[in-house]
Amino acid sequence: MDIIYYHPSEPVAPWIAGMGTRLSGAHLRAWLPEDRLPADYALVWHPPAGMLTGRTALKGVFILGAGVDALMQTLRLHPLMLPESIPLMRLEDAGMAEQMVEYVLAAVLRYYRRLDEYLLCQSQGTWRELPLYDKRRFIIGVAGAGVLGQKVAKSLADCGFPVRCWSLTRKSIPDVDSFAGDGQLPGFLAGLQVLVNLLPNTPRTEGILDAELFALLNRGAFVINVARGAHLVEADLLAALAQGQIAAATLDVCRQEPLPPDHPFWHTPRITLTPHIAAVTVSSLAMDSIAENIRRIEAGEPPVGLVDRDEGY
């Protein structure tokens, strides 16, 4: 079994050793531009189009993360690059769910206990007790209810917060109110004190975090974006912060990464920035998942984490 691998920043050596251990007879190699040798599977992150073009014999392409938007954008530009018959698989967890839960909980609790405001008071030399929020009215909405979104929503509900989720189809999550489809988006947003964005990045969702959406949230709401920078209309967020419609935002992702030094986000007091670290792939767990999926394909069983090309995730 021959496997080709491409990642712009992660070394190939651990994957050669790890996949060789997990799959007997597997030979993994780093893909180079001149490589046209046969391959049964491809492991990729932001691959160049030339890596996959013409590889009609592939049994599957594995995306080394939960987000598939980079590959889908390439496929939209090069629709003949991969036949529809070749399955695309994303990582559904690989250690990311636990990290995402920790990150979102930390951000939510920071706002709920007003720790960001106390930090601002400290910077001003002000000793002032702020009133507590009423947890029953501190409604949190999780936009995007895939594997990560469902675990985040359930963890927030377990902390006693009223939680809603919104996705393309209705989900069944204990203690979480589910909203689905474009028609239920306004109802999902109405009354939210915190909006957590975990939507997939598709042409339908690009720019969804805009002035129109912010206006439907509670005045003084909080926004936590841990999905993609393309979801956010940056100028609209700055305007909503200036007007008080949005009280503060935590952004783990930006349209341009790294964020340029002159970007206004650096100097906006109520914006918290982190460098796309909310949930990173744990290589050993990713190898376990991919190896198991390859065994399923080889046995004629359907793989997990299958990407719907029409939906874009």
Buried (B, 14 or more C-beta within 10 A) or exposed (E): BBBBBBBEEBEBEEBBEBBBEBBEEBBBBBBEEEEEEEBBBBBBBBBEEBBBEEBEEBBBBBBBBBBBBBBBBBBEEEEEBBEEEBBBBBBBBBBBBBBBBBBBBEBBEBBBEBEBBBEBBEEEEEEEEEEEEEEEEBBBBBBBBBBBBBBBBBBBBEEEBBBBBBBBEEBEBEEBBBBBEEEBBEEBBEBBBBBBBBBBBBEEBBEBBBBEBBEBBBEEBBBBBBBBBBBBBBEBBBBBBEEEBBBBBBBBBBEEEEBEEEBEBEEBEBBBBEEBEBBEBBBEBBBBBBBEBBEBBBEEEEBBBBBEBEEBB
